[in-house]
Amino acid sequence: MTHYLTFDHVSKLYRGGNKAVDDISFTVDKGEFICLIGTSGSGKTTTMRMINRMINPTKGTITLDGENLANVDPVKLRRKIGYVIQNIGLMPHMTIQDNITIVPKLLKWSPEKRHAKALELLKLVEMPADFLDRYPSQLSGGQQQRIGVIRALAAGQDIILMDEPFGALDPITREALQDLVKQLQSELGKTIVFVTHDMDEALKLASRIAIMDNGQIIQMGTPNEVLRNPANQFVEDLIGHDRLIEAKPNVETVGQIMLKSPVAITPGKSLVDAIRLMRQRRVDTLLVVDENQHLKGLVDIENIDHHYKDATSVGDIMSTKISYVNENDLVRDTIERILKRGWKYVPVINDDHQLVGIVTRTALVDVVYDAVWGDTDESEAESDQQ
């Protein structure tokens, strides 16, 4: 099998024999989300920066899409690789549009094509078109980092490198951007190599995690593999004993605990139809889907009451800003998302963005109880017998 990215016995030595990276080998397939995690000085950033030849290896071979990177012109290579860093790196004297399209301009795209791409990407992150004419100083830190993320997508690069991109942001903005990157990666199928020192971030984002220490990869595996079978004490300490490792051994994905008959309505239905359905199903919120069951938004009783006289259909008043999870998402991530934010439930979609269920706060609380305290009924039965 041909892998998209391959490190073959790669080392990076500095003067005095100091090994920043010490004989590492691993592979990455197209569309994977790889997190390199470790403490400061573990070699994770050096490893990532060898991919775009900002650092050259001392020994070993790195191939990308079948090509030995040692034979590729570094400038041309960097134009094919997206790059997002912590301090964003937006040019303060350039408009947001010019910042987004730096690489397309170097690739000699026409002004019309550059503008269309900038508009398309801005829409992806739900930012208004008039932001294109603003300057970075006119945006918040979170907005600037969103621009940094979509800039890495502007030239259509298949692989994106991210070096602790959200480390300087407040927790709420950081979580929102993590959700954004995970969503974009899933929708666009990009390959991402992401450096972090935050285990929660790695567990949430990665399809596989590479844990590094002293320039070596100590363990590489899926979040579940790492959580269930830490390679050694260093990995255990990095994970931390206070994390919920897994809810139940036999419950891993949202699809296993979701309710499969969510109450939904189509955008063309009248507000009278919506109220009738709410009363019939005893709910105060309806999910909105099209005729093919694609999730489009939601409408609640307050919204209907507010617009009852001036709107005719559900589509006129529905909110399109709706959070959701995929049926294949880990329960662990959904627990964090719902319980911490106080939501009652969250819609569940499949890979085709079709509504397939909802996962409720109650279901997640039950899972947490079982994980932390076990089956209390069985425990009580045992104590009664003694």
Secondary structure as GFF3:
##gff-version 3
##sequence-region A 1 386
A	DSSP	beta_strand	5	13	.	.	.	ID=ss1
A	DSSP	three_ten_helix	15	17	.	.	.	ID=ss2
A	DSSP	beta_strand	19	28	.	.	.	ID=ss3
A	DSSP	beta_strand	33	37	.	.	.	ID=ss4
A	DSSP	alpha_helix	44	49	.	.	.	ID=ss5
A	DSSP	beta_strand	59	64	.	.	.	ID=ss6
A	DSSP	beta_strand	67	68	.	.	.	ID=ss7
A	DSSP	three_ten_helix	69	71	.	.	.	ID=ss8
A	DSSP	alpha_helix	74	79	.	.	.	ID=ss9
A	DSSP	beta_strand	81	85	.	.	.	ID=ss10
A	DSSP	alpha_helix	96	100	.	.	.	ID=ss11
A	DSSP	alpha_helix	102	106	.	.	.	ID=ss12
A	DSSP	alpha_helix	111	124	.	.	.	ID=ss13
A	DSSP	three_ten_helix	129	133	.	.	.	ID=ss14
A	DSSP	three_ten_helix	136	138	.	.	.	ID=ss15
A	DSSP	alpha_helix	141	151	.	.	.	ID=ss16
A	DSSP	beta_strand	159	163	.	.	.	ID=ss17
A	DSSP	alpha_helix	171	188	.	.	.	ID=ss18
A	DSSP	beta_strand	191	196	.	.	.	ID=ss19
A	DSSP	alpha_helix	199	205	.	.	.	ID=ss20
A	DSSP	beta_strand	208	213	.	.	.	ID=ss21
A	DSSP	beta_strand	216	221	.	.	.	ID=ss22
A	DSSP	alpha_helix	223	228	.	.	.	ID=ss23
A	DSSP	alpha_helix	233	239	.	.	.	ID=ss24
A	DSSP	three_ten_helix	254	256	.	.	.	ID=ss25
A	DSSP	beta_strand	264	265	.	.	.	ID=ss26
A	DSSP	alpha_helix	271	281	.	.	.	ID=ss27
A	DSSP	beta_strand	285	289	.	.	.	ID=ss28
A	DSSP	beta_strand	295	300	.	.	.	ID=ss29
A	DSSP	alpha_helix	301	307	.	.	.	ID=ss30
A	DSSP	alpha_helix	314	317	.	.	.	ID=ss31
A	DSSP	beta_strand	325	326	.	.	.	ID=ss32
A	DSSP	alpha_helix	331	341	.	.	.	ID=ss33
A	DSSP	beta_strand	345	349	.	.	.	ID=ss34
A	DSSP	beta_strand	355	360	.	.	.	ID=ss35
A	DSSP	alpha_helix	361	373	.	.	.	ID=ss36
A	DSSP	alpha_helix	376	385	.	.	.	ID=ss37
###
